[in-house]
């Protein structure tokens, strides 16, 4: 399973294999929301009321401060990535083991 680390700035690097699953390119907007303790990323339509983030040239997205606060994560948090290819979404679960 892939793991990613949140930077101090709130940025998170999205591995290339996930960009293919999410079907995103630089400049595309992603929906980002909480589902229990998971942070969910999806490019799927139907989430107009959710937070948005932009996939940028550095291969990162910015996790909004309110999502970080609600999920009780801080900088340098490590996430385990799970993939739901059927729903075209990526779930980030805080990894308490680091």
Biopython code that builds the backbone (N, CA, C, O; Angstrom):
import numpy as np
from Bio.PDB.StructureBuilder import StructureBuilder

atoms = [
    (1, "UNK", "N", (0.828, -1.186, 0.000)),
    (1, "UNK", "CA", (0.000, 0.000, 0.000)),
    (1, "UNK", "C", (0.872, 1.249, 0.000)),
    (1, "UNK", "O", (1.895, 1.301, 0.682)),
    (2, "UNK", "N", (0.468, 2.239, -0.757)),
    (2, "UNK", "CA", (1.189, 3.508, -0.803)),
    (2, "UNK", "C", (0.927, 4.322, 0.452)),
    (2, "UNK", "O", (-0.130, 4.222, 1.076)),
    (3, "UNK", "N", (1.921, 5.133, 0.806)),
    (3, "UNK", "CA", (1.765, 6.091, 1.898)),
    (3, "UNK", "C", (2.238, 7.434, 1.390)),
    (3, "UNK", "O", (3.151, 7.512, 0.569)),
    (4, "UNK", "N", (1.608, 8.500, 1.885)),
    (4, "UNK", "CA", (2.003, 9.857, 1.548)),
    (4, "UNK", "C", (2.085, 10.673, 2.831)),
    (4, "UNK", "O", (1.426, 10.368, 3.825)),
    (5, "UNK", "N", (2.919, 11.727, 2.786)),
    (5, "UNK", "CA", (3.134, 12.563, 3.959)),
    (5, "UNK", "C", (2.678, 13.985, 3.675)),
    (5, "UNK", "O", (2.982, 14.544, 2.622)),
    (6, "UNK", "N", (1.957, 14.558, 4.605)),
    (6, "UNK", "CA", (1.479, 15.929, 4.502)),
    (6, "UNK", "C", (2.624, 16.883, 4.829)),
    (6, "UNK", "O", (3.304, 16.719, 5.842)),
    (7, "UNK", "N", (2.831, 17.867, 3.979)),
    (7, "UNK", "CA", (3.869, 18.867, 4.217)),
    (7, "UNK", "C", (3.353, 19.931, 5.181)),
    (7, "UNK", "O", (2.149, 20.026, 5.418)),
    (8, "UNK", "N", (4.250, 20.720, 5.730)),
    (8, "UNK", "CA", (3.879, 21.788, 6.656)),
    (8, "UNK", "C", (2.890, 22.763, 6.038)),
    (8, "UNK", "O", (2.049, 23.329, 6.736)),
    (9, "UNK", "N", (2.990, 22.959, 4.732)),
    (9, "UNK", "CA", (2.123, 23.905, 4.034)),
    (9, "UNK", "C", (0.716, 23.348, 3.795)),
    (9, "UNK", "O", (-0.158, 24.055, 3.295)),
    (10, "UNK", "N", (0.503, 22.076, 4.155)),
    (10, "UNK", "CA", (-0.802, 21.452, 3.914)),
    (10, "UNK", "C", (-0.876, 20.769, 2.557)),
    (10, "UNK", "O", (-1.930, 20.274, 2.158)),
    (11, "UNK", "N", (0.265, 20.745, 1.841)),
    (11, "UNK", "CA", (0.302, 20.098, 0.536)),
    (11, "UNK", "C", (0.549, 18.601, 0.687)),
    (11, "UNK", "O", (1.192, 18.138, 1.628)),
    (12, "UNK", "N", (0.012, 17.872, -0.276)),
    (12, "UNK", "CA", (0.133, 16.430, -0.290)),
    (12, "UNK", "C", (0.483, 15.994, -1.706)),
    (12, "UNK", "O", (-0.222, 16.335, -2.656)),
    (13, "UNK", "N", (1.571, 15.241, -1.851)),
    (13, "UNK", "CA", (1.974, 14.750, -3.162)),
    (13, "UNK", "C", (1.057, 13.598, -3.574)),
    (13, "UNK", "O", (0.802, 12.684, -2.789)),
    (14, "UNK", "N", (0.569, 13.651, -4.801)),
    (14, "UNK", "CA", (-0.300, 12.601, -5.335)),
    (14, "UNK", "C", (0.535, 11.736, -6.289)),
    (14, "UNK", "O", (0.947, 12.204, -7.350)),
    (15, "UNK", "N", (0.785, 10.466, -5.909)),
    (15, "UNK", "CA", (1.563, 9.591, -6.792)),
    (15, "UNK", "C", (0.909, 9.437, -8.167)),
    (15, "UNK", "O", (-0.313, 9.493, -8.302)),
    (16, "UNK", "N", (1.748, 9.245, -9.176)),
    (16, "UNK", "CA", (1.296, 9.178, -10.573)),
    (16, "UNK", "C", (0.216, 8.124, -10.797)),
    (16, "UNK", "O", (-0.722, 8.360, -11.559)),
    (17, "UNK", "N", (0.332, 6.964, -10.148)),
    (17, "UNK", "CA", (-0.682, 5.927, -10.357)),
    (17, "UNK", "C", (-2.070, 6.382, -9.891)),
    (17, "UNK", "O", (-3.081, 5.910, -10.409)),
    (18, "UNK", "N", (-2.122, 7.289, -8.925)),
    (18, "UNK", "CA", (-3.415, 7.791, -8.449)),
    (18, "UNK", "C", (-4.006, 8.810, -9.404)),
    (18, "UNK", "O", (-5.227, 8.920, -9.518)),
    (19, "UNK", "N", (-3.152, 9.557, -10.093)),
    (19, "UNK", "CA", (-3.686, 10.528, -11.058)),
    (19, "UNK", "C", (-4.398, 9.804, -12.196)),
    (19, "UNK", "O", (-5.364, 10.319, -12.759)),
    (20, "UNK", "N", (-3.918, 8.615, -12.529)),
    (20, "UNK", "CA", (-4.585, 7.823, -13.568)),
    (20, "UNK", "C", (-5.937, 7.308, -13.084)),
    (20, "UNK", "O", (-6.914, 7.329, -13.832)),
    (21, "UNK", "N", (-5.996, 6.853, -11.853)),
    (21, "UNK", "CA", (-7.259, 6.357, -11.291)),
    (21, "UNK", "C", (-8.281, 7.484, -11.188)),
    (21, "UNK", "O", (-9.454, 7.304, -11.514)),
    (22, "UNK", "N", (-7.818, 8.658, -10.727)),
    (22, "UNK", "CA", (-8.708, 9.807, -10.585)),
    (22, "UNK", "C", (-8.977, 10.501, -11.918)),
    (22, "UNK", "O", (-9.864, 11.348, -12.019)),
    (23, "UNK", "N", (-8.196, 10.130, -12.947)),
    (23, "UNK", "CA", (-8.323, 10.720, -14.276)),
    (23, "UNK", "C", (-8.156, 12.243, -14.214)),
    (23, "UNK", "O", (-9.006, 13.003, -14.679)),
    (24, "UNK", "N", (-7.018, 12.663, -13.616)),
    (24, "UNK", "CA", (-6.759, 14.100, -13.468)),
    (24, "UNK", "C", (-5.451, 14.489, -14.129)),
    (24, "UNK", "O", (-4.530, 13.687, -14.282)),
    (25, "UNK", "N", (-5.411, 15.762, -14.517)),
    (25, "UNK", "CA", (-4.214, 16.385, -15.078)),
    (25, "UNK", "C", (-3.998, 17.700, -14.351)),
    (25, "UNK", "O", (-4.865, 18.164, -13.611)),
    (26, "UNK", "N", (-2.836, 18.293, -14.567)),
    (26, "UNK", "CA", (-2.518, 19.578, -13.940)),
    (26, "UNK", "C", (-3.632, 20.587, -14.219)),
    (26, "UNK", "O", (-4.074, 20.744, -15.356)),
    (27, "UNK", "N", (-4.073, 21.261, -13.167)),
    (27, "UNK", "CA", (-5.122, 22.274, -13.287)),
    (27, "UNK", "C", (-6.518, 21.751, -13.006)),
    (27, "UNK", "O", (-7.445, 22.537, -12.812)),
    (28, "UNK", "N", (-6.683, 20.429, -12.982)),
    (28, "UNK", "CA", (-8.012, 19.858, -12.701)),
    (28, "UNK", "C", (-8.380, 20.056, -11.240)),
    (28, "UNK", "O", (-7.523, 20.065, -10.357)),
    (29, "UNK", "N", (-9.675, 20.214, -11.010)),
    (29, "UNK", "CA", (-10.194, 20.382, -9.645)),
    (29, "UNK", "C", (-10.670, 19.042, -9.111)),
    (29, "UNK", "O", (-11.304, 18.262, -9.822)),
    (30, "UNK", "N", (-10.353, 18.787, -7.847)),
    (30, "UNK", "CA", (-10.786, 17.579, -7.158)),
    (30, "UNK", "C", (-11.757, 17.944, -6.054)),
    (30, "UNK", "O", (-11.644, 19.004, -5.438)),
    (31, "UNK", "N", (-12.703, 17.069, -5.808)),
    (31, "UNK", "CA", (-13.577, 17.193, -4.652)),
    (31, "UNK", "C", (-12.846, 16.546, -3.482)),
    (31, "UNK", "O", (-12.226, 15.493, -3.635)),
    (32, "UNK", "N", (-12.921, 17.171, -2.327)),
    (32, "UNK", "CA", (-12.252, 16.641, -1.145)),
    (32, "UNK", "C", (-13.203, 16.763, 0.039)),
    (32, "UNK", "O", (-13.737, 17.836, 0.319)),
    (33, "UNK", "N", (-13.404, 15.632, 0.734)),
    (33, "UNK", "CA", (-14.330, 15.640, 1.856)),
    (33, "UNK", "C", (-13.955, 14.558, 2.857)),
    (33, "UNK", "O", (-13.150, 13.672, 2.570)),
    (34, "UNK", "N", (-14.553, 14.648, 4.031)),
    (34, "UNK", "CA", (-14.330, 13.651, 5.073)),
    (34, "UNK", "C", (-15.422, 12.600, 5.022)),
    (34, "UNK", "O", (-16.590, 12.904, 4.781)),
    (35, "UNK", "N", (-15.021, 11.365, 5.253)),
    (35, "UNK", "CA", (-15.959, 10.249, 5.381)),
    (35, "UNK", "C", (-15.470, 9.445, 6.582)),
    (35, "UNK", "O", (-14.591, 8.592, 6.462)),
    (36, "UNK", "N", (-16.052, 9.731, 7.729)),
    (36, "UNK", "CA", (-15.532, 9.156, 8.965)),
    (36, "UNK", "C", (-14.164, 9.751, 9.241)),
    (36, "UNK", "O", (-14.022, 10.970, 9.330)),
    (37, "UNK", "N", (-13.153, 8.899, 9.377)),
    (37, "UNK", "CA", (-11.793, 9.372, 9.622)),
    (37, "UNK", "C", (-10.988, 9.498, 8.333)),
    (37, "UNK", "O", (-9.837, 9.933, 8.364)),
    (38, "UNK", "N", (-11.576, 9.126, 7.214)),
    (38, "UNK", "CA", (-10.874, 9.166, 5.933)),
    (38, "UNK", "C", (-11.077, 10.497, 5.227)),
    (38, "UNK", "O", (-12.150, 11.097, 5.292)),
    (39, "UNK", "N", (-10.023, 10.948, 4.548)),
    (39, "UNK", "CA", (-10.129, 12.076, 3.639)),
    (39, "UNK", "C", (-10.311, 11.471, 2.254)),
    (39, "UNK", "O", (-9.501, 10.653, 1.817)),
    (40, "UNK", "N", (-11.372, 11.874, 1.566)),
    (40, "UNK", "CA", (-11.694, 11.293, 0.266)),
    (40, "UNK", "C", (-11.426, 12.309, -0.833)),
    (40, "UNK", "O", (-11.807, 13.475, -0.729)),
    (41, "UNK", "N", (-10.767, 11.846, -1.884)),
    (41, "UNK", "CA", (-10.494, 12.648, -3.082)),
    (41, "UNK", "C", (-11.199, 11.996, -4.257)),
    (41, "UNK", "O", (-11.093, 10.786, -4.458)),
    (42, "UNK", "N", (-11.919, 12.797, -5.033)),
    (42, "UNK", "CA", (-12.563, 12.267, -6.229)),
    (42, "UNK", "C", (-12.728, 13.373, -7.266)),
    (42, "UNK", "O", (-12.898, 14.546, -6.931)),
    (43, "UNK", "N", (-12.672, 12.976, -8.508)),
    (43, "UNK", "CA", (-12.925, 13.926, -9.592)),
    (43, "UNK", "C", (-14.331, 13.708, -10.151)),
    (43, "UNK", "O", (-14.742, 14.371, -11.104)),
    (44, "UNK", "N", (-15.050, 12.784, -9.556)),
    (44, "UNK", "CA", (-16.391, 12.413, -10.001)),
    (44, "UNK", "C", (-17.391, 13.557, -9.791)),
    (44, "UNK", "O", (-17.330, 14.274, -8.792)),
    (45, "UNK", "N", (-18.296, 13.710, -10.734)),
    (45, "UNK", "CA", (-19.336, 14.749, -10.623)),
    (45, "UNK", "C", (-20.310, 14.394, -9.500)),
    (45, "UNK", "O", (-20.406, 13.238, -9.088)),
    (46, "UNK", "N", (-21.024, 15.400, -9.018)),
    (46, "UNK", "CA", (-22.039, 15.176, -8.002)),
    (46, "UNK", "C", (-21.625, 15.596, -6.608)),
    (46, "UNK", "O", (-22.339, 15.327, -5.641)),
    (47, "UNK", "N", (-20.488, 16.247, -6.491)),
    (47, "UNK", "CA", (-20.003, 16.682, -5.184)),
    (47, "UNK", "C", (-19.834, 18.195, -5.148)),
    (47, "UNK", "O", (-18.876, 18.701, -4.564)),
    (48, "UNK", "N", (-20.745, 18.905, -5.760)),
    (48, "UNK", "CA", (-20.631, 20.354, -5.898)),
    (48, "UNK", "C", (-20.549, 21.094, -4.566)),
    (48, "UNK", "O", (-19.978, 22.182, -4.500)),
    (49, "UNK", "N", (-21.110, 20.520, -3.511)),
    (49, "UNK", "CA", (-21.115, 21.206, -2.215)),
    (49, "UNK", "C", (-19.878, 20.882, -1.382)),
    (49, "UNK", "O", (-19.728, 21.396, -0.273)),
    (50, "UNK", "N", (-19.005, 20.049, -1.898)),
    (50, "UNK", "CA", (-17.809, 19.654, -1.159)),
    (50, "UNK", "C", (-16.696, 20.672, -1.385)),
    (50, "UNK", "O", (-16.786, 21.529, -2.265)),
    (51, "UNK", "N", (-15.639, 20.562, -0.570)),
    (51, "UNK", "CA", (-14.446, 21.377, -0.764)),
    (51, "UNK", "C", (-13.788, 20.981, -2.076)),
    (51, "UNK", "O", (-13.962, 19.864, -2.564)),
    (52, "UNK", "N", (-13.044, 21.898, -2.628)),
    (52, "UNK", "CA", (-12.327, 21.649, -3.874)),
    (52, "UNK", "C", (-10.846, 21.927, -3.653)),
    (52, "UNK", "O", (-10.471, 22.747, -2.815)),
    (53, "UNK", "N", (-10.019, 21.235, -4.411)),
    (53, "UNK", "CA", (-8.592, 21.523, -4.444)),
    (53, "UNK", "C", (-8.128, 21.321, -5.878)),
    (53, "UNK", "O", (-8.764, 20.600, -6.647)),
    (54, "UNK", "N", (-7.028, 21.951, -6.233)),
    (54, "UNK", "CA", (-6.518, 21.894, -7.603)),
    (54, "UNK", "C", (-5.242, 21.070, -7.637)),
    (54, "UNK", "O", (-4.343, 21.266, -6.819)),
    (55, "UNK", "N", (-5.170, 20.146, -8.588)),
    (55, "UNK", "CA", (-3.960, 19.363, -8.812)),
    (55, "UNK", "C", (-2.980, 20.256, -9.565)),
    (55, "UNK", "O", (-3.274, 20.707, -10.673)),
    (56, "UNK", "N", (-1.812, 20.514, -8.966)),
    (56, "UNK", "CA", (-0.893, 21.491, -9.565)),
    (56, "UNK", "C", (0.311, 20.856, -10.249)),
    (56, "UNK", "O", (0.467, 19.635, -10.250)),
    (57, "UNK", "N", (1.154, 21.697, -10.828)),
    (57, "UNK", "CA", (2.310, 21.247, -11.605)),
    (57, "UNK", "C", (3.332, 20.477, -10.783)),
    (57, "UNK", "O", (4.086, 19.673, -11.332)),
    (58, "UNK", "N", (3.369, 20.709, -9.484)),
    (58, "UNK", "CA", (4.312, 19.996, -8.623)),
    (58, "UNK", "C", (3.827, 18.585, -8.297)),
    (58, "UNK", "O", (4.530, 17.816, -7.641)),
    (59, "UNK", "N", (2.614, 18.248, -8.762)),
    (59, "UNK", "CA", (2.060, 16.928, -8.465)),
    (59, "UNK", "C", (1.418, 16.859, -7.099)),
    (59, "UNK", "O", (1.265, 15.782, -6.523)),
    (60, "UNK", "N", (1.035, 18.043, -6.574)),
    (60, "UNK", "CA", (0.449, 18.090, -5.235)),
    (60, "UNK", "C", (-0.940, 18.716, -5.252)),
    (60, "UNK", "O", (-1.359, 19.363, -6.212)),
    (61, "UNK", "N", (-1.626, 18.491, -4.145)),
    (61, "UNK", "CA", (-2.889, 19.187, -3.864)),
    (61, "UNK", "C", (-2.733, 19.816, -2.487)),
    (61, "UNK", "O", (-1.850, 19.433, -1.720)),
    (62, "UNK", "N", (-3.582, 20.770, -2.181)),
    (62, "UNK", "CA", (-3.567, 21.411, -0.870)),
    (62, "UNK", "C", (-4.792, 20.922, -0.096)),
    (62, "UNK", "O", (-5.926, 21.094, -0.544)),
    (63, "UNK", "N", (-4.556, 20.312, 1.065)),
    (63, "UNK", "CA", (-5.658, 19.871, 1.921)),
    (63, "UNK", "C", (-6.149, 21.104, 2.677)),
    (63, "UNK", "O", (-5.386, 21.691, 3.444)),
    (64, "UNK", "N", (-7.414, 21.512, 2.478)),
    (64, "UNK", "CA", (-7.917, 22.720, 3.141)),
    (64, "UNK", "C", (-7.786, 22.650, 4.664)),
    (64, "UNK", "O", (-7.914, 21.584, 5.265)),
    (65, "UNK", "N", (-7.531, 23.801, 5.266)),
    (65, "UNK", "CA", (-7.334, 23.878, 6.719)),
    (65, "UNK", "C", (-8.514, 23.307, 7.493)),
    (65, "UNK", "O", (-8.323, 22.654, 8.519)),
    (66, "UNK", "N", (-9.746, 23.548, 7.007)),
    (66, "UNK", "CA", (-10.906, 23.028, 7.746)),
    (66, "UNK", "C", (-10.961, 21.503, 7.732)),
    (66, "UNK", "O", (-11.404, 20.891, 8.703)),
    (67, "UNK", "N", (-10.515, 20.890, 6.644)),
    (67, "UNK", "CA", (-10.459, 19.419, 6.574)),
    (67, "UNK", "C", (-9.390, 18.911, 7.538)),
    (67, "UNK", "O", (-9.608, 17.930, 8.250)),
    (68, "UNK", "N", (-8.233, 19.578, 7.563)),
    (68, "UNK", "CA", (-7.159, 19.175, 8.484)),
    (68, "UNK", "C", (-7.621, 19.305, 9.930)),
    (68, "UNK", "O", (-7.335, 18.444, 10.762)),
    (69, "UNK", "N", (-8.329, 20.377, 10.219)),
    (69, "UNK", "CA", (-8.804, 20.596, 11.588)),
    (69, "UNK", "C", (-9.872, 19.564, 11.975)),
    (69, "UNK", "O", (-9.803, 18.975, 13.054)),
    (70, "UNK", "N", (-10.846, 19.349, 11.105)),
    (70, "UNK", "CA", (-11.916, 18.388, 11.396)),
    (70, "UNK", "C", (-11.408, 16.957, 11.532)),
    (70, "UNK", "O", (-11.943, 16.173, 12.315)),
    (71, "UNK", "N", (-10.376, 16.624, 10.769)),
    (71, "UNK", "CA", (-9.842, 15.264, 10.841)),
    (71, "UNK", "C", (-8.748, 15.138, 11.902)),
    (71, "UNK", "O", (-8.174, 14.066, 12.094)),
    (72, "UNK", "N", (-8.472, 16.246, 12.583)),
    (72, "UNK", "CA", (-7.516, 16.271, 13.690)),
    (72, "UNK", "C", (-6.126, 15.799, 13.257)),
    (72, "UNK", "O", (-5.468, 15.028, 13.957)),
    (73, "UNK", "N", (-5.693, 16.283, 12.080)),
    (73, "UNK", "CA", (-4.344, 15.961, 11.624)),
    (73, "UNK", "C", (-3.512, 17.227, 11.636)),
    (73, "UNK", "O", (-4.030, 18.337, 11.513)),
    (74, "UNK", "N", (-2.217, 17.038, 11.788)),
    (74, "UNK", "CA", (-1.324, 18.185, 11.757)),
    (74, "UNK", "C", (-0.279, 17.972, 10.671)),
    (74, "UNK", "O", (-0.309, 16.976, 9.948)),
    (75, "UNK", "N", (0.631, 18.908, 10.568)),
    (75, "UNK", "CA", (1.655, 18.799, 9.540)),
    (75, "UNK", "C", (2.503, 17.560, 9.779)),
    (75, "UNK", "O", (2.645, 17.086, 10.906)),
    (76, "UNK", "N", (3.050, 17.060, 8.713)),
    (76, "UNK", "CA", (3.870, 15.856, 8.720)),
    (76, "UNK", "C", (3.085, 14.578, 9.007)),
    (76, "UNK", "O", (3.685, 13.534, 9.262)),
    (77, "UNK", "N", (1.754, 14.644, 8.968)),
    (77, "UNK", "CA", (0.939, 13.437, 9.123)),
    (77, "UNK", "C", (1.215, 12.511, 7.946)),
    (77, "UNK", "O", (1.470, 12.963, 6.830)),
    (78, "UNK", "N", (1.162, 11.220, 8.210)),
    (78, "UNK", "CA", (1.348, 10.214, 7.169)),
    (78, "UNK", "C", (0.007, 9.534, 6.942)),
    (78, "UNK", "O", (-0.720, 9.231, 7.887)),
    (79, "UNK", "N", (-0.310, 9.299, 5.662)),
    (79, "UNK", "CA", (-1.573, 8.669, 5.299)),
    (79, "UNK", "C", (-1.330, 7.381, 4.530)),
    (79, "UNK", "O", (-0.420, 7.294, 3.705)),
    (80, "UNK", "N", (-2.143, 6.397, 4.809)),
    (80, "UNK", "CA", (-2.182, 5.189, 4.010)),
    (80, "UNK", "C", (-3.246, 5.406, 2.948)),
    (80, "UNK", "O", (-4.346, 5.872, 3.246)),
    (81, "UNK", "N", (-2.917, 5.068, 1.715)),
    (81, "UNK", "CA", (-3.824, 5.289, 0.595)),
    (81, "UNK", "C", (-4.597, 4.022, 0.287)),
    (81, "UNK", "O", (-4.021, 2.941, 0.162)),
    (82, "UNK", "N", (-5.914, 4.167, 0.165)),
    (82, "UNK", "CA", (-6.740, 3.079, -0.349)),
    (82, "UNK", "C", (-7.440, 3.592, -1.595)),
    (82, "UNK", "O", (-7.765, 4.774, -1.704)),
    (83, "UNK", "N", (-7.663, 2.693, -2.517)),
    (83, "UNK", "CA", (-8.205, 3.069, -3.817)),
    (83, "UNK", "C", (-9.520, 2.360, -4.057)),
    (83, "UNK", "O", (-9.636, 1.151, -3.855)),
    (84, "UNK", "N", (-10.512, 3.127, -4.490)),
    (84, "UNK", "CA", (-11.797, 2.578, -4.897)),
    (84, "UNK", "C", (-11.945, 2.888, -6.384)),
    (84, "UNK", "O", (-12.488, 3.926, -6.761)),
    (85, "UNK", "N", (-11.455, 1.974, -7.226)),
    (85, "UNK", "CA", (-11.453, 2.221, -8.676)),
    (85, "UNK", "C", (-12.861, 2.281, -9.247)),
    (85, "UNK", "O", (-13.116, 3.025, -10.194)),
    (86, "UNK", "N", (-13.775, 1.502, -8.680)),
    (86, "UNK", "CA", (-15.159, 1.508, -9.164)),
    (86, "UNK", "C", (-15.793, 2.885, -8.998)),
    (86, "UNK", "O", (-16.476, 3.376, -9.897)),
    (87, "UNK", "N", (-15.563, 3.501, -7.846)),
    (87, "UNK", "CA", (-16.125, 4.819, -7.556)),
    (87, "UNK", "C", (-15.216, 5.961, -7.993)),
    (87, "UNK", "O", (-15.573, 7.131, -7.856)),
    (88, "UNK", "N", (-14.038, 5.621, -8.520)),
    (88, "UNK", "CA", (-13.062, 6.626, -8.967)),
    (88, "UNK", "C", (-12.717, 7.599, -7.845)),
    (88, "UNK", "O", (-12.827, 8.816, -7.990)),
    (89, "UNK", "N", (-12.296, 7.018, -6.715)),
    (89, "UNK", "CA", (-11.928, 7.859, -5.591)),
    (89, "UNK", "C", (-10.746, 7.260, -4.840)),
    (89, "UNK", "O", (-10.487, 6.058, -4.894)),
    (90, "UNK", "N", (-10.051, 8.127, -4.151)),
    (90, "UNK", "CA", (-8.898, 7.752, -3.347)),
    (90, "UNK", "C", (-9.196, 8.152, -1.907)),
    (90, "UNK", "O", (-9.663, 9.263, -1.652)),
    (91, "UNK", "N", (-8.928, 7.257, -0.974)),
    (91, "UNK", "CA", (-9.151, 7.545, 0.436)),
    (91, "UNK", "C", (-7.802, 7.614, 1.152)),
    (91, "UNK", "O", (-6.936, 6.761, 0.956)),
    (92, "UNK", "N", (-7.642, 8.626, 1.968)),
    (92, "UNK", "CA", (-6.434, 8.834, 2.746)),
    (92, "UNK", "C", (-6.774, 8.618, 4.217)),
    (92, "UNK", "O", (-7.552, 9.371, 4.804)),
    (93, "UNK", "N", (-6.193, 7.598, 4.793)),
    (93, "UNK", "CA", (-6.449, 7.264, 6.195)),
    (93, "UNK", "C", (-5.206, 7.612, 7.003)),
    (93, "UNK", "O", (-4.114, 7.132, 6.697)),
    (94, "UNK", "N", (-5.363, 8.459, 8.054)),
    (94, "UNK", "CA", (-4.200, 8.783, 8.874)),
    (94, "UNK", "C", (-3.549, 7.494, 9.393)),
    (94, "UNK", "O", (-4.228, 6.618, 9.928)),
    (95, "UNK", "N", (-2.237, 7.393, 9.230)),
    (95, "UNK", "CA", (-1.485, 6.226, 9.636)),
    (95, "UNK", "C", (-0.838, 6.525, 10.983)),
    (95, "UNK", "O", (0.136, 7.275, 11.058)),
    (96, "UNK", "N", (-1.366, 5.954, 12.015)),
    (96, "UNK", "CA", (-0.881, 6.244, 13.370)),
    (96, "UNK", "C", (0.452, 5.583, 13.674)),
    (96, "UNK", "O", (1.095, 5.904, 14.674)),
    (97, "UNK", "N", (0.874, 4.649, 12.803)),
    (97, "UNK", "CA", (2.165, 3.995, 13.039)),
    (97, "UNK", "C", (3.307, 4.788, 12.430)),
    (97, "UNK", "O", (4.474, 4.508, 12.703)),
    (98, "UNK", "N", (2.967, 5.817, 11.573)),
    (98, "UNK", "CA", (3.990, 6.660, 10.954)),
    (98, "UNK", "C", (4.571, 5.974, 9.762)),
    (98, "UNK", "O", (5.452, 6.523, 9.102)),
]
sb = StructureBuilder()
sb.init_structure("model")
sb.init_model(0)
sb.init_chain("A")
sb.init_seg("    ")
for serial, (resi, resn, name, xyz) in enumerate(atoms, 1):
    if name == "N":
        sb.init_residue(resn, " ", resi, " ")
    sb.init_atom(name, np.array(xyz, "f"), 0.0, 1.0, " ", f" {name:<3s}", serial, name[0])
structure = sb.get_structure()
